[in-house]
Amino acid sequence: MLLAPGKTILKYQEEIASVKKNTGAIYVAVNFDGEKFDPDFIFISNVRRTNRIGGKTKSMRIVTSNMKDLGSSDYILNFASLTSGETQVFDNSGLMALNMLAKVGAGHVFVAGMDGYSTLNSSDYYDGEIDGETTKLADEKNSLISREIKKISHKLQLTFITPTFYSV
């Protein structure tokens, strides 16, 4: 199960826990410590997020090779092999994590908290201290990411547990 730090993730804790209980899903948090979900792995592709996560977790860390300090990581993956061909979203952490899961042969991925970008909110993350993107390009980014998700869905069965602005 892919856990992204969108605003909706905390509202759907029961649904997320139910999926894990009923499927035995492995939790992979993306660029956040996963707090209440106790993830098995944390996928980190951004040095700012690494600094925020710090020592807050016991989860295994999967980091991308673009990071300068890779010392506390359990797995290091080639950054370029996970990026998108779309310039504006090439390093979107959710897409990179989905690409990683496709490469390791995951069959069915449940996605929670990959909300997309909203034009209504100043921050698109559940933690208001996380720096979000400006929302003036929200529709364009949502469209680009939606196209990438569609490509990935040919390799993975994706089920979104939480609402999303992406066309899935």
C-alpha positions, -999 to 999 in steps of 0.1 A, spaced: 0 0 0 14 34 -10 9 61 16 14 97 4 11 127 27 -21 142 12 -47 159 34 -72 131 32 -50 103 46 -59 109 82 -96 109 74 -94 75 60 -73 57 86 -100 30 92 -103 22 55 -65 20 52 -62 -3 82 -90 -24 68 -72 -29 35 -40 -39 53 -59 -63 76 -78 -79 47 -50 -81 21 -18 -82 42 -5 -51 22 29 -38 30 29 0 38 52 22 18 52 58 30 63 84 5 85 113 17 70 113 52 74 93 83 40 76 81 33 84 117 2 66 127 5 40 100 38 24 111 50 18 75 72 -11 66 92 11 43 97 48 36 105 59 1 125 91 1 134 111 -30 138 146 -16 165 158 8 141 183 25 118 154 33 147 134 47 155 162 71 119 164 83 117 126 88 150 125 107 150 97 133 112 97 137 108 61 123 121 26 126 109 18 91 134 6 64 144 35 42 145 34 4 162 65 -10 170 77 -45 205 82 -56 201 120 -60 205 124 -23 239 136 -10 238 118 23 228 82 18 243 69 51 211 59 70 194 42 41 186 5 37 182 6 -1 194 30 -27 177 32 -61 188 50 -92 169 83 -93 168 86 -131 153 51 -135 122 61 -116 115 96 -130 88 106 -155 94 119 -190 71 148 -182 94 178 -173 70 195 -149 64 163 -129 96 143 -136 105 140 -100 70 136 -85 76 113 -55 43 95 -58 50 87 -95 85 76 -86 72 53 -59 47 38 -82 74 32 -108 95 16 -81 67 -8 -72 62 -16 -109 99 -24 -113 99 -48 -83 69 -66 -96 41 -55 -72 8 -67 -86 -19 -47 -68 -11 -13 -52 -36 4 -29 -30 42 -29 -39 65 0 -32 102 3 -21 108 -33 -47 136 -35 -33 157 -63 -30 194 -64 -59 216 -54 -66 252 -65 -86 257 -33 -59 251 -6 -27 268 2 -11 235 10 -19 201 -5 -3 181 24 -18 169 56 11 185 75 9 222 69 46 226 76 55 207 45 62 232 17 37 226 -10 37 236 -47 20 268 -57 -15 259 -69 -17 281 -100 -6 252 -121 -26 226 -102 -49 216 -132 -19 212 -155 1 191 -130 -29 170 -122 -34 163 -159 3 154 -164 4 131 -134 -29 115 -144 -14 106 -178 16 91 -160 -6 71 -137 -25 57 -167 8 45 -181 18 29 -148 -16 13 -145 -6 -10 -175 20 -25 -152 2 -23 -118 -34 -27 -107 -41 5 -88 -69 11 -63 -72 46 -48 -86 44 -13 -87 82 -8 -102 108 -31 -79 122 -57 -78 150 -83 -61 126 -107 -81 110 -134 -78 73 -126 
